[in-house]
Amino acid sequence: MAGNSFGRILVLTTFGESHGAGIGGVLDGFPPGIIVDKAWINRQLKRRRTGSHTGSSARMEEDSVRFLSGLKDGQSTGAPIAFWVENQDVTDAAYPEGILRPSHADYTYWKKYGFFDHDGGGRASARESVARVVGGALAALLLKQEGIHILAFTRQIGPACWKGESSQAKVEAIEANRLCCPDQKLAEEMENYLQELRSTGDTTGAMVSCIVRGVPCGLGEPAYGKLQADLAQAMMGINAAKGFEYGSGMGSAARKGSELNDIWEPGFHTRNNHSGGIQGGISNGEDIYFNVAFKPVPSLQRAQPTLNEKGEVTQLPPAGKRHDCCVVPRVIPVVESMSALVIADHLLMKYAYQSFSYHKK
Protein backbone atom coordinates (compact mmCIF):
# COMPACT_ATOMS: atom_id res chain seq x y z
CA MET A 1 0.00 0.00 0.00
CA ALA A 2 1.65 3.20 -1.20
CA GLY A 3 0.78 6.84 -0.63
CA ASN A 4 1.52 7.10 3.09
CA SER A 5 3.97 10.03 2.88
CA PHE A 6 3.28 13.75 2.44
CA GLY A 7 5.64 16.63 1.64
CA ARG A 8 8.85 17.34 -0.28
CA ILE A 9 11.52 18.54 2.16
CA LEU A 10 9.44 18.17 5.31
CA VAL A 11 8.02 14.68 4.84
CA LEU A 12 5.47 13.04 7.12
CA THR A 13 5.02 9.28 6.81
CA THR A 14 2.24 7.71 8.87
CA PHE A 15 1.44 4.11 9.78
CA GLY A 16 -1.05 2.12 11.83
CA GLU A 17 -4.72 1.18 11.64
CA SER A 18 -7.91 2.19 13.43
CA HIS A 19 -8.05 -0.98 15.53
CA GLY A 20 -4.40 -1.98 15.49
CA ALA A 21 -1.87 -1.45 18.27
CA GLY A 22 -1.65 2.26 17.59
CA ILE A 23 -0.94 5.10 15.16
CA GLY A 24 2.57 6.31 14.45
CA GLY A 25 4.58 8.50 12.17
CA VAL A 26 8.00 9.71 11.11
CA LEU A 27 8.64 13.38 10.33
CA ASP A 28 11.76 13.73 8.21
CA GLY A 29 13.48 16.97 7.22
CA PHE A 30 12.58 18.82 10.43
CA PRO A 31 15.36 21.32 11.22
CA PRO A 32 17.44 21.09 14.41
CA GLY A 33 17.23 23.43 17.36
CA ILE A 34 13.44 23.84 17.46
CA ILE A 35 12.01 23.73 21.00
CA VAL A 36 9.36 21.01 21.10
CA ASP A 37 6.56 21.64 23.59
CA LYS A 38 5.20 18.13 24.23
CA ALA A 39 2.42 19.39 26.49
CA TRP A 40 1.15 21.68 23.71
CA ILE A 41 1.26 18.82 21.19
CA ASN A 42 -0.81 16.66 23.56
CA ARG A 43 -3.30 19.53 23.88
CA GLN A 44 -3.62 19.53 20.10
CA LEU A 45 -4.32 15.80 20.24
CA LYS A 46 -6.92 16.39 22.94
CA ARG A 47 -8.76 18.76 20.59
CA ARG A 48 -9.05 15.87 18.12
CA ARG A 49 -10.17 13.34 20.74
CA THR A 50 -13.64 11.84 20.93
CA GLY A 51 -16.25 12.61 23.55
CA SER A 52 -15.76 16.38 23.56
CA HIS A 53 -19.11 17.60 22.20
CA THR A 54 -22.69 16.74 21.29
CA GLY A 55 -22.74 13.94 18.73
CA SER A 56 -19.13 12.92 19.26
CA SER A 57 -18.02 9.29 19.09
CA ALA A 58 -18.14 7.34 22.35
CA ARG A 59 -14.73 5.78 21.62
CA MET A 60 -12.40 6.85 24.41
CA GLU A 61 -8.69 7.18 23.71
CA GLU A 62 -6.04 8.83 25.87
CA ASP A 63 -4.06 9.98 22.81
CA SER A 64 -0.78 10.84 24.48
CA VAL A 65 2.19 10.96 22.12
CA ARG A 66 5.46 9.16 22.80
CA PHE A 67 8.51 10.39 20.88
CA LEU A 68 10.96 7.67 19.90
CA SER A 69 13.72 9.66 18.16
CA GLY A 70 14.78 13.06 16.87
CA LEU A 71 14.51 14.97 20.17
CA LYS A 72 17.05 15.66 22.90
CA ASP A 73 16.68 17.91 25.91
CA GLY A 74 13.41 19.25 24.56
CA GLN A 75 14.78 20.27 21.16
CA SER A 76 14.84 18.76 17.71
CA THR A 77 18.17 17.29 16.62
CA GLY A 78 17.64 17.30 12.85
CA ALA A 79 17.24 13.51 12.83
CA PRO A 80 13.92 11.94 11.79
CA ILE A 81 11.33 12.45 14.52
CA ALA A 82 9.51 9.16 15.13
CA PHE A 83 6.45 9.08 17.37
CA TRP A 84 3.78 6.67 18.57
CA VAL A 85 0.24 7.00 19.94
CA GLU A 86 -1.24 3.83 21.42
CA ASN A 87 -4.77 2.62 20.65
CA GLN A 88 -6.56 1.68 23.88
CA ASP A 89 -10.31 1.51 23.23
CA VAL A 90 -10.37 -1.18 20.52
CA THR A 91 -13.35 -3.41 19.71
CA ASP A 92 -14.67 -5.21 16.63
CA ALA A 93 -18.17 -5.71 18.04
CA ALA A 94 -19.64 -2.74 16.18
CA TYR A 95 -18.28 -3.75 12.75
CA PRO A 96 -20.04 -6.69 11.06
CA GLU A 97 -17.67 -8.67 8.85
CA GLY A 98 -18.27 -9.05 5.13
CA ILE A 99 -20.81 -6.23 4.80
CA LEU A 100 -19.96 -3.26 2.57
CA ARG A 101 -20.79 -0.04 4.36
CA PRO A 102 -22.41 2.66 2.17
CA SER A 103 -20.11 5.58 1.26
CA HIS A 104 -17.09 3.99 3.00
CA ALA A 105 -13.86 2.73 1.47
CA ASP A 106 -14.79 -0.95 1.99
CA TYR A 107 -15.58 -1.76 -1.64
CA THR A 108 -12.72 0.22 -3.20
CA TYR A 109 -10.19 -1.25 -0.74
CA TRP A 110 -11.51 -4.74 -1.43
CA LYS A 111 -11.18 -4.36 -5.20
CA LYS A 112 -7.77 -2.67 -5.04
CA TYR A 113 -6.07 -4.79 -2.36
CA GLY A 114 -8.14 -7.98 -2.26
CA PHE A 115 -9.43 -7.32 1.26
CA PHE A 116 -10.86 -4.58 3.46
CA ASP A 117 -10.44 -4.07 7.18
CA HIS A 118 -13.96 -4.20 8.59
CA ASP A 119 -12.66 -3.28 12.07
CA GLY A 120 -13.08 0.47 11.82
CA GLY A 121 -11.80 0.79 8.27
CA GLY A 122 -8.08 0.30 8.92
CA ARG A 123 -6.03 2.98 7.16
CA ALA A 124 -9.21 4.60 5.80
CA SER A 125 -10.32 5.48 9.33
CA ALA A 126 -10.17 9.04 10.63
CA ARG A 127 -8.11 7.53 13.45
CA GLU A 128 -5.10 7.88 11.11
CA SER A 129 -5.38 11.66 11.48
CA VAL A 130 -3.80 11.33 14.94
CA ALA A 131 -0.42 11.14 13.21
CA ARG A 132 -1.25 14.18 11.08
CA VAL A 133 -2.02 16.20 14.19
CA VAL A 134 1.32 15.29 15.79
CA GLY A 135 3.30 15.98 12.62
CA GLY A 136 1.39 19.20 12.01
CA ALA A 137 1.85 20.34 15.60
CA LEU A 138 5.61 20.00 15.16
CA ALA A 139 5.38 22.01 11.95
CA ALA A 140 3.29 24.65 13.75
CA LEU A 141 6.02 25.04 16.38
CA LEU A 142 8.48 25.73 13.59
CA LEU A 143 6.11 28.27 12.01
CA LYS A 144 5.48 30.08 15.30
CA GLN A 145 9.21 30.71 15.51
CA GLU A 146 8.87 32.47 12.14
CA GLY A 147 5.84 34.51 13.23
CA ILE A 148 3.34 32.42 11.23
CA HIS A 149 0.07 31.46 12.93
CA ILE A 150 -2.80 29.26 11.77
CA LEU A 151 -6.40 29.44 12.95
CA ALA A 152 -9.24 27.18 11.80
CA PHE A 153 -12.86 27.36 12.92
CA THR A 154 -16.33 26.01 12.21
CA ARG A 155 -18.13 28.07 9.59
CA GLN A 156 -21.08 25.78 8.97
CA ILE A 157 -22.86 22.75 10.38
CA GLY A 158 -25.83 21.67 8.30
CA PRO A 159 -28.03 24.72 7.58
CA ALA A 160 -26.42 26.90 10.28
CA CYS A 161 -23.73 29.03 8.59
CA TRP A 162 -21.61 31.97 9.76
CA LYS A 163 -21.51 34.65 7.05
CA GLY A 164 -18.57 36.70 8.33
CA GLU A 165 -15.17 37.15 6.70
CA SER A 166 -12.42 34.81 7.93
CA SER A 167 -10.35 37.84 8.94
CA GLN A 168 -13.14 38.81 11.37
CA ALA A 169 -12.98 35.55 13.33
CA LYS A 170 -11.62 36.10 16.85
CA VAL A 171 -9.71 33.48 18.81
CA GLU A 172 -11.57 34.31 22.02
CA ALA A 173 -14.97 33.79 20.38
CA ILE A 174 -13.88 30.54 18.71
CA GLU A 175 -12.56 29.13 21.98
CA ALA A 176 -15.69 30.18 23.90
CA ASN A 177 -17.75 27.21 22.69
CA ARG A 178 -17.10 23.52 22.04
CA LEU A 179 -17.97 23.73 18.35
CA CYS A 180 -15.35 26.43 17.65
CA CYS A 181 -17.80 28.78 15.95
CA PRO A 182 -17.08 32.56 16.03
CA ASP A 183 -20.73 33.34 16.80
CA GLN A 184 -22.02 32.14 20.20
CA LYS A 185 -25.71 32.25 19.27
CA LEU A 186 -25.02 30.32 16.08
CA ALA A 187 -22.98 27.78 18.07
CA GLU A 188 -26.07 27.12 20.19
CA GLU A 189 -28.12 26.55 17.05
CA MET A 190 -25.48 24.11 15.83
CA GLU A 191 -25.54 22.24 19.15
CA ASN A 192 -29.33 21.95 19.03
CA TYR A 193 -29.19 20.71 15.44
CA LEU A 194 -26.64 18.03 16.35
CA GLN A 195 -28.80 16.88 19.25
CA GLU A 196 -31.78 16.61 16.92
CA LEU A 197 -29.78 14.58 14.40
CA ARG A 198 -28.38 12.32 17.11
CA SER A 199 -31.91 11.54 18.30
CA THR A 200 -32.92 10.44 14.79
CA GLY A 201 -29.72 8.48 14.11
CA ASP A 202 -28.61 10.78 11.31
CA THR A 203 -25.49 12.86 10.56
CA THR A 204 -24.63 16.14 8.84
CA GLY A 205 -21.99 17.84 6.76
CA ALA A 206 -19.95 20.88 7.71
CA MET A 207 -17.56 23.54 6.51
CA VAL A 208 -14.29 24.60 8.14
CA SER A 209 -12.57 27.89 7.44
CA CYS A 210 -8.86 28.46 7.97
CA ILE A 211 -6.71 31.59 7.98
CA VAL A 212 -2.89 31.68 7.96
CA ARG A 213 -1.31 34.92 9.14
CA GLY A 214 2.29 36.08 8.86
CA VAL A 215 3.18 34.13 5.71
CA PRO A 216 6.05 35.85 3.88
CA CYS A 217 5.91 36.57 0.18
CA GLY A 218 7.52 33.91 -2.00
CA LEU A 219 6.18 30.53 -0.84
CA GLY A 220 5.05 28.24 -3.63
CA GLU A 221 6.08 27.39 -7.17
CA PRO A 222 4.69 28.98 -10.35
CA ALA A 223 3.70 25.79 -12.23
CA TYR A 224 3.67 22.44 -10.47
CA GLY A 225 3.75 22.94 -6.73
CA LYS A 226 1.53 26.01 -6.54
CA LEU A 227 0.89 26.84 -2.90
CA GLN A 228 -2.90 26.65 -3.27
CA ALA A 229 -2.61 23.32 -5.11
CA ASP A 230 -0.58 21.81 -2.27
CA LEU A 231 -3.05 23.17 0.28
CA ALA A 232 -5.87 21.65 -1.74
CA GLN A 233 -4.11 18.29 -1.85
CA ALA A 234 -3.56 18.44 1.91
CA MET A 235 -7.18 19.31 2.66
CA MET A 236 -8.71 16.87 0.18
CA GLY A 237 -6.60 14.11 1.75
CA ILE A 238 -8.51 14.51 5.03
CA ASN A 239 -11.30 12.00 5.63
CA ALA A 240 -14.74 13.15 4.41
CA ALA A 241 -13.40 16.27 2.63
CA LYS A 242 -15.48 17.06 -0.45
CA GLY A 243 -14.52 20.56 -1.51
CA PHE A 244 -11.77 23.20 -1.26
CA GLU A 245 -11.77 26.87 -2.17
CA TYR A 246 -9.35 29.68 -1.38
CA GLY A 247 -9.74 33.43 -1.63
CA SER A 248 -12.96 34.38 -3.40
CA GLY A 249 -13.31 30.72 -4.39
CA MET A 250 -16.36 29.52 -6.26
CA GLY A 251 -17.90 32.97 -6.06
CA SER A 252 -15.28 34.17 -8.55
CA ALA A 253 -17.25 32.63 -11.39
CA ALA A 254 -19.99 35.27 -11.08
CA ARG A 255 -17.71 38.30 -10.60
CA LYS A 256 -16.15 40.85 -12.97
CA GLY A 257 -12.42 41.44 -13.18
CA SER A 258 -12.96 45.06 -12.18
CA GLU A 259 -14.64 43.80 -9.00
CA LEU A 260 -12.21 41.06 -8.13
CA ASN A 261 -8.76 42.49 -8.89
CA ASP A 262 -6.60 43.14 -5.82
CA ILE A 263 -5.21 46.66 -6.26
CA TRP A 264 -1.70 47.26 -4.98
CA GLU A 265 -1.25 50.12 -2.55
CA PRO A 266 1.86 51.79 -1.01
CA GLY A 267 3.81 49.41 1.19
CA PHE A 268 3.06 46.56 -1.22
CA HIS A 269 -0.24 45.57 0.35
CA THR A 270 -3.46 44.93 -1.53
CA ARG A 271 -6.61 46.97 -1.03
CA ASN A 272 -8.65 43.78 -0.81
CA ASN A 273 -7.62 40.14 -0.57
CA HIS A 274 -9.80 38.34 -3.08
CA SER A 275 -6.71 36.32 -4.05
CA GLY A 276 -6.59 34.72 -0.62
CA GLY A 277 -2.93 35.61 -0.15
CA ILE A 278 -1.75 33.66 -3.19
CA GLN A 279 -1.08 34.93 -6.72
CA GLY A 280 0.48 32.89 -9.51
CA GLY A 281 0.78 29.96 -7.10
CA ILE A 282 3.04 32.00 -4.79
CA SER A 283 2.20 33.72 -1.49
CA ASN A 284 2.03 37.51 -1.78
CA GLY A 285 2.40 38.40 1.91
CA GLU A 286 -1.31 38.84 2.65
CA ASP A 287 -3.30 36.48 4.86
CA ILE A 288 -4.03 33.11 3.28
CA TYR A 289 -7.59 31.92 3.82
CA PHE A 290 -9.63 28.99 2.53
CA ASN A 291 -12.69 26.84 3.19
CA VAL A 292 -12.99 23.05 3.30
CA ALA A 293 -16.37 21.32 2.91
CA PHE A 294 -16.95 17.95 4.58
CA LYS A 295 -19.66 15.43 3.78
CA PRO A 296 -21.98 13.95 6.41
CA VAL A 297 -20.44 11.07 8.35
CA PRO A 298 -21.66 7.92 6.49
CA SER A 299 -21.97 5.77 9.63
CA LEU A 300 -25.59 6.17 10.75
CA GLN A 301 -27.32 5.05 13.92
CA ARG A 302 -30.03 3.46 11.82
CA ALA A 303 -30.13 0.41 9.56
CA GLN A 304 -29.13 0.88 5.91
CA PRO A 305 -29.62 -1.39 2.88
CA THR A 306 -26.36 -2.58 1.29
CA LEU A 307 -24.53 -5.59 -0.17
CA ASN A 308 -22.26 -8.20 1.32
CA GLU A 309 -19.08 -9.53 -0.31
CA LYS A 310 -21.13 -12.10 -2.23
CA GLY A 311 -23.17 -9.34 -3.85
CA GLU A 312 -26.29 -10.25 -1.90
CA VAL A 313 -28.68 -7.59 -0.65
CA THR A 314 -28.51 -7.29 3.12
CA GLN A 315 -28.92 -4.81 5.95
CA LEU A 316 -26.17 -2.89 7.69
CA PRO A 317 -27.21 -2.60 11.34
CA PRO A 318 -27.09 0.77 13.14
CA ALA A 319 -23.53 1.94 13.64
CA GLY A 320 -23.90 2.49 17.36
CA LYS A 321 -22.31 5.33 19.29
CA ARG A 322 -18.67 4.90 18.22
CA HIS A 323 -19.09 7.36 15.36
CA ASP A 324 -19.40 11.13 15.15
CA CYS A 325 -22.58 12.90 14.16
CA CYS A 326 -20.42 15.52 12.40
CA VAL A 327 -16.70 15.79 11.63
CA VAL A 328 -16.39 19.17 13.34
CA PRO A 329 -15.00 20.26 15.69
CA ARG A 330 -12.65 17.25 15.85
CA VAL A 331 -11.42 17.84 12.30
CA ILE A 332 -10.36 21.44 13.02
CA PRO A 333 -6.92 20.56 14.47
CA VAL A 334 -6.43 18.23 11.49
CA VAL A 335 -7.06 21.13 9.09
CA GLU A 336 -4.63 23.30 11.05
CA SER A 337 -2.03 20.53 11.11
CA MET A 338 -2.14 19.82 7.38
CA SER A 339 -1.95 23.57 6.73
CA ALA A 340 1.13 23.79 8.94
CA LEU A 341 2.83 20.92 7.14
CA VAL A 342 2.28 22.59 3.74
CA ILE A 343 3.42 26.05 4.82
CA ALA A 344 6.45 24.70 6.69
CA ASP A 345 7.44 22.54 3.73
CA HIS A 346 7.29 25.51 1.36
CA LEU A 347 9.14 27.69 3.86
CA LEU A 348 11.99 25.18 4.00
CA MET A 349 12.03 25.00 0.19
CA LYS A 350 12.27 28.79 0.02
CA TYR A 351 15.17 28.81 2.47
CA ALA A 352 16.93 26.06 0.51
CA TYR A 353 16.50 28.01 -2.74
CA GLN A 354 17.77 31.25 -1.20
CA SER A 355 20.78 29.49 0.30
CA PHE A 356 21.61 27.91 -3.06
CA SER A 357 21.22 31.23 -4.87
CA TYR A 358 23.41 33.02 -2.32
CA HIS A 359 26.25 30.51 -2.65
CA LYS A 360 26.03 30.65 -6.44
CA LYS A 361 26.75 34.38 -6.25
C-alpha positions as CSV (number, residue, x, y, z in Angstrom):
1,M,0.0,0.0,0.0
2,A,1.7,3.2,-1.2
3,G,0.8,6.8,-0.6
4,N,1.5,7.1,3.1
5,S,4.0,10.0,2.9
6,F,3.3,13.7,2.4
7,G,5.6,16.6,1.6
8,R,8.9,17.3,-0.3
9,I,11.5,18.5,2.2
10,L,9.4,18.2,5.3
11,V,8.0,14.7,4.8
12,L,5.5,13.0,7.1
13,T,5.0,9.3,6.8
14,T,2.2,7.7,8.9
15,F,1.4,4.1,9.8
16,G,-1.0,2.1,11.8
17,E,-4.7,1.2,11.6
18,S,-7.9,2.2,13.4
19,H,-8.1,-1.0,15.5
20,G,-4.4,-2.0,15.5
21,A,-1.9,-1.5,18.3
22,G,-1.6,2.3,17.6
23,I,-0.9,5.1,15.2
24,G,2.6,6.3,14.5
25,G,4.6,8.5,12.2
26,V,8.0,9.7,11.1
27,L,8.6,13.4,10.3
28,D,11.8,13.7,8.2
29,G,13.5,17.0,7.2
30,F,12.6,18.8,10.4
31,P,15.4,21.3,11.2
32,P,17.4,21.1,14.4
33,G,17.2,23.4,17.4
34,I,13.4,23.8,17.5
35,I,12.0,23.7,21.0
36,V,9.4,21.0,21.1
37,D,6.6,21.6,23.6
38,K,5.2,18.1,24.2
39,A,2.4,19.4,26.5
40,W,1.2,21.7,23.7
41,I,1.3,18.8,21.2
42,N,-0.8,16.7,23.6
43,R,-3.3,19.5,23.9
44,Q,-3.6,19.5,20.1
45,L,-4.3,15.8,20.2
46,K,-6.9,16.4,22.9
47,R,-8.8,18.8,20.6
48,R,-9.1,15.9,18.1
49,R,-10.2,13.3,20.7
50,T,-13.6,11.8,20.9
51,G,-16.2,12.6,23.6
52,S,-15.8,16.4,23.6
53,H,-19.1,17.6,22.2
54,T,-22.7,16.7,21.3
55,G,-22.7,13.9,18.7
56,S,-19.1,12.9,19.3
57,S,-18.0,9.3,19.1
58,A,-18.1,7.3,22.3
59,R,-14.7,5.8,21.6
60,M,-12.4,6.8,24.4
61,E,-8.7,7.2,23.7
62,E,-6.0,8.8,25.9
63,D,-4.1,10.0,22.8
64,S,-0.8,10.8,24.5
65,V,2.2,11.0,22.1
66,R,5.5,9.2,22.8
67,F,8.5,10.4,20.9
68,L,11.0,7.7,19.9
69,S,13.7,9.7,18.2
70,G,14.8,13.1,16.9
71,L,14.5,15.0,20.2
72,K,17.1,15.7,22.9
73,D,16.7,17.9,25.9
74,G,13.4,19.3,24.6
75,Q,14.8,20.3,21.2
76,S,14.8,18.8,17.7
77,T,18.2,17.3,16.6
78,G,17.6,17.3,12.8
79,A,17.2,13.5,12.8
80,P,13.9,11.9,11.8
81,I,11.3,12.4,14.5
82,A,9.5,9.2,15.1
83,F,6.5,9.1,17.4
84,W,3.8,6.7,18.6
85,V,0.2,7.0,19.9
86,E,-1.2,3.8,21.4
87,N,-4.8,2.6,20.6
88,Q,-6.6,1.7,23.9
89,D,-10.3,1.5,23.2
90,V,-10.4,-1.2,20.5
91,T,-13.4,-3.4,19.7
92,D,-14.7,-5.2,16.6
93,A,-18.2,-5.7,18.0
94,A,-19.6,-2.7,16.2
95,Y,-18.3,-3.8,12.8
96,P,-20.0,-6.7,11.1
97,E,-17.7,-8.7,8.8
98,G,-18.3,-9.1,5.1
99,I,-20.8,-6.2,4.8
100,L,-20.0,-3.3,2.6
101,R,-20.8,0.0,4.4
102,P,-22.4,2.7,2.2
103,S,-20.1,5.6,1.3
104,H,-17.1,4.0,3.0
105,A,-13.9,2.7,1.5
106,D,-14.8,-0.9,2.0
107,Y,-15.6,-1.8,-1.6
108,T,-12.7,0.2,-3.2
109,Y,-10.2,-1.3,-0.7
110,W,-11.5,-4.7,-1.4
111,K,-11.2,-4.4,-5.2
112,K,-7.8,-2.7,-5.0
113,Y,-6.1,-4.8,-2.4
114,G,-8.1,-8.0,-2.3
115,F,-9.4,-7.3,1.3
116,F,-10.9,-4.6,3.5
117,D,-10.4,-4.1,7.2
118,H,-14.0,-4.2,8.6
119,D,-12.7,-3.3,12.1
120,G,-13.1,0.5,11.8
121,G,-11.8,0.8,8.3
122,G,-8.1,0.3,8.9
123,R,-6.0,3.0,7.2
124,A,-9.2,4.6,5.8
125,S,-10.3,5.5,9.3
126,A,-10.2,9.0,10.6
127,R,-8.1,7.5,13.4
128,E,-5.1,7.9,11.1
129,S,-5.4,11.7,11.5
130,V,-3.8,11.3,14.9
131,A,-0.4,11.1,13.2
132,R,-1.2,14.2,11.1
133,V,-2.0,16.2,14.2
134,V,1.3,15.3,15.8
135,G,3.3,16.0,12.6
136,G,1.4,19.2,12.0
137,A,1.8,20.3,15.6
138,L,5.6,20.0,15.2
139,A,5.4,22.0,11.9
140,A,3.3,24.7,13.7
141,L,6.0,25.0,16.4
142,L,8.5,25.7,13.6
143,L,6.1,28.3,12.0
144,K,5.5,30.1,15.3
145,Q,9.2,30.7,15.5
146,E,8.9,32.5,12.1
147,G,5.8,34.5,13.2
148,I,3.3,32.4,11.2
149,H,0.1,31.5,12.9
150,I,-2.8,29.3,11.8
151,L,-6.4,29.4,13.0
152,A,-9.2,27.2,11.8
153,F,-12.9,27.4,12.9
154,T,-16.3,26.0,12.2
155,R,-18.1,28.1,9.6
156,Q,-21.1,25.8,9.0
157,I,-22.9,22.8,10.4
158,G,-25.8,21.7,8.3
159,P,-28.0,24.7,7.6
160,A,-26.4,26.9,10.3
161,C,-23.7,29.0,8.6
162,W,-21.6,32.0,9.8
163,K,-21.5,34.7,7.1
164,G,-18.6,36.7,8.3
165,E,-15.2,37.2,6.7
166,S,-12.4,34.8,7.9
167,S,-10.4,37.8,8.9
168,Q,-13.1,38.8,11.4
169,A,-13.0,35.5,13.3
170,K,-11.6,36.1,16.8
171,V,-9.7,33.5,18.8
172,E,-11.6,34.3,22.0
173,A,-15.0,33.8,20.4
174,I,-13.9,30.5,18.7
175,E,-12.6,29.1,22.0
176,A,-15.7,30.2,23.9
177,N,-17.8,27.2,22.7
178,R,-17.1,23.5,22.0
179,L,-18.0,23.7,18.3
180,C,-15.4,26.4,17.7
181,C,-17.8,28.8,16.0
182,P,-17.1,32.6,16.0
183,D,-20.7,33.3,16.8
184,Q,-22.0,32.1,20.2
185,K,-25.7,32.2,19.3
186,L,-25.0,30.3,16.1
187,A,-23.0,27.8,18.1
188,E,-26.1,27.1,20.2
189,E,-28.1,26.6,17.1
190,M,-25.5,24.1,15.8
191,E,-25.5,22.2,19.2
192,N,-29.3,21.9,19.0
193,Y,-29.2,20.7,15.4
194,L,-26.6,18.0,16.3
195,Q,-28.8,16.9,19.3
196,E,-31.8,16.6,16.9
197,L,-29.8,14.6,14.4
198,R,-28.4,12.3,17.1
199,S,-31.9,11.5,18.3
200,T,-32.9,10.4,14.8
201,G,-29.7,8.5,14.1
202,D,-28.6,10.8,11.3
203,T,-25.5,12.9,10.6
204,T,-24.6,16.1,8.8
205,G,-22.0,17.8,6.8
206,A,-20.0,20.9,7.7
207,M,-17.6,23.5,6.5
208,V,-14.3,24.6,8.1
209,S,-12.6,27.9,7.4
210,C,-8.9,28.5,8.0
211,I,-6.7,31.6,8.0
212,V,-2.9,31.7,8.0
213,R,-1.3,34.9,9.1
214,G,2.3,36.1,8.9
215,V,3.2,34.1,5.7
216,P,6.1,35.8,3.9
217,C,5.9,36.6,0.2
218,G,7.5,33.9,-2.0
219,L,6.2,30.5,-0.8
220,G,5.0,28.2,-3.6
221,E,6.1,27.4,-7.2
222,P,4.7,29.0,-10.4
223,A,3.7,25.8,-12.2
224,Y,3.7,22.4,-10.5
225,G,3.8,22.9,-6.7
226,K,1.5,26.0,-6.5
227,L,0.9,26.8,-2.9
228,Q,-2.9,26.6,-3.3
229,A,-2.6,23.3,-5.1
230,D,-0.6,21.8,-2.3
231,L,-3.0,23.2,0.3
232,A,-5.9,21.7,-1.7
233,Q,-4.1,18.3,-1.8
234,A,-3.6,18.4,1.9
235,M,-7.2,19.3,2.7
236,M,-8.7,16.9,0.2
237,G,-6.6,14.1,1.7
238,I,-8.5,14.5,5.0
239,N,-11.3,12.0,5.6
240,A,-14.7,13.1,4.4
241,A,-13.4,16.3,2.6
242,K,-15.5,17.1,-0.5
243,G,-14.5,20.6,-1.5
244,F,-11.8,23.2,-1.3
245,E,-11.8,26.9,-2.2
246,Y,-9.4,29.7,-1.4
247,G,-9.7,33.4,-1.6
248,S,-13.0,34.4,-3.4
249,G,-13.3,30.7,-4.4
250,M,-16.4,29.5,-6.3
251,G,-17.9,33.0,-6.1
252,S,-15.3,34.2,-8.5
253,A,-17.3,32.6,-11.4
254,A,-20.0,35.3,-11.1
255,R,-17.7,38.3,-10.6
256,K,-16.2,40.8,-13.0
257,G,-12.4,41.4,-13.2
258,S,-13.0,45.1,-12.2
259,E,-14.6,43.8,-9.0
260,L,-12.2,41.1,-8.1
261,N,-8.8,42.5,-8.9
262,D,-6.6,43.1,-5.8
263,I,-5.2,46.7,-6.3
264,W,-1.7,47.3,-5.0
265,E,-1.3,50.1,-2.5
266,P,1.9,51.8,-1.0
267,G,3.8,49.4,1.2
268,F,3.1,46.6,-1.2
269,H,-0.2,45.6,0.3
270,T,-3.5,44.9,-1.5
271,R,-6.6,47.0,-1.0
272,N,-8.7,43.8,-0.8
273,N,-7.6,40.1,-0.6
274,H,-9.8,38.3,-3.1
275,S,-6.7,36.3,-4.0
276,G,-6.6,34.7,-0.6
277,G,-2.9,35.6,-0.1
278,I,-1.7,33.7,-3.2
279,Q,-1.1,34.9,-6.7
280,G,0.5,32.9,-9.5
281,G,0.8,30.0,-7.1
282,I,3.0,32.0,-4.8
283,S,2.2,33.7,-1.5
284,N,2.0,37.5,-1.8
285,G,2.4,38.4,1.9
286,E,-1.3,38.8,2.6
287,D,-3.3,36.5,4.9
288,I,-4.0,33.1,3.3
289,Y,-7.6,31.9,3.8
290,F,-9.6,29.0,2.5
291,N,-12.7,26.8,3.2
292,V,-13.0,23.0,3.3
293,A,-16.4,21.3,2.9
294,F,-16.9,17.9,4.6
295,K,-19.7,15.4,3.8
296,P,-22.0,13.9,6.4
297,V,-20.4,11.1,8.3
298,P,-21.7,7.9,6.5
299,S,-22.0,5.8,9.6
300,L,-25.6,6.2,10.7
301,Q,-27.3,5.0,13.9
302,R,-30.0,3.5,11.8
303,A,-30.1,0.4,9.6
304,Q,-29.1,0.9,5.9
305,P,-29.6,-1.4,2.9
306,T,-26.4,-2.6,1.3
307,L,-24.5,-5.6,-0.2
308,N,-22.3,-8.2,1.3
309,E,-19.1,-9.5,-0.3
310,K,-21.1,-12.1,-2.2
311,G,-23.2,-9.3,-3.8
312,E,-26.3,-10.3,-1.9
313,V,-28.7,-7.6,-0.6
314,T,-28.5,-7.3,3.1
315,Q,-28.9,-4.8,6.0
316,L,-26.2,-2.9,7.7
317,P,-27.2,-2.6,11.3
318,P,-27.1,0.8,13.1
319,A,-23.5,1.9,13.6
320,G,-23.9,2.5,17.4
321,K,-22.3,5.3,19.3
322,R,-18.7,4.9,18.2
323,H,-19.1,7.4,15.4
324,D,-19.4,11.1,15.1
325,C,-22.6,12.9,14.2
326,C,-20.4,15.5,12.4
327,V,-16.7,15.8,11.6
328,V,-16.4,19.2,13.3
329,P,-15.0,20.3,15.7
330,R,-12.7,17.3,15.8
331,V,-11.4,17.8,12.3
332,I,-10.4,21.4,13.0
333,P,-6.9,20.6,14.5
334,V,-6.4,18.2,11.5
335,V,-7.1,21.1,9.1
336,E,-4.6,23.3,11.0
337,S,-2.0,20.5,11.1
338,M,-2.1,19.8,7.4
339,S,-1.9,23.6,6.7
340,A,1.1,23.8,8.9
341,L,2.8,20.9,7.1
342,V,2.3,22.6,3.7
343,I,3.4,26.1,4.8
344,A,6.4,24.7,6.7
345,D,7.4,22.5,3.7
346,H,7.3,25.5,1.4
347,L,9.1,27.7,3.9
348,L,12.0,25.2,4.0
349,M,12.0,25.0,0.2
350,K,12.3,28.8,0.0
351,Y,15.2,28.8,2.5
352,A,16.9,26.1,0.5
353,Y,16.5,28.0,-2.7
354,Q,17.8,31.3,-1.2
355,S,20.8,29.5,0.3
356,F,21.6,27.9,-3.1
357,S,21.2,31.2,-4.9
358,Y,23.4,33.0,-2.3
359,H,26.3,30.5,-2.6
360,K,26.0,30.6,-6.4
361,K,26.7,34.4,-6.2
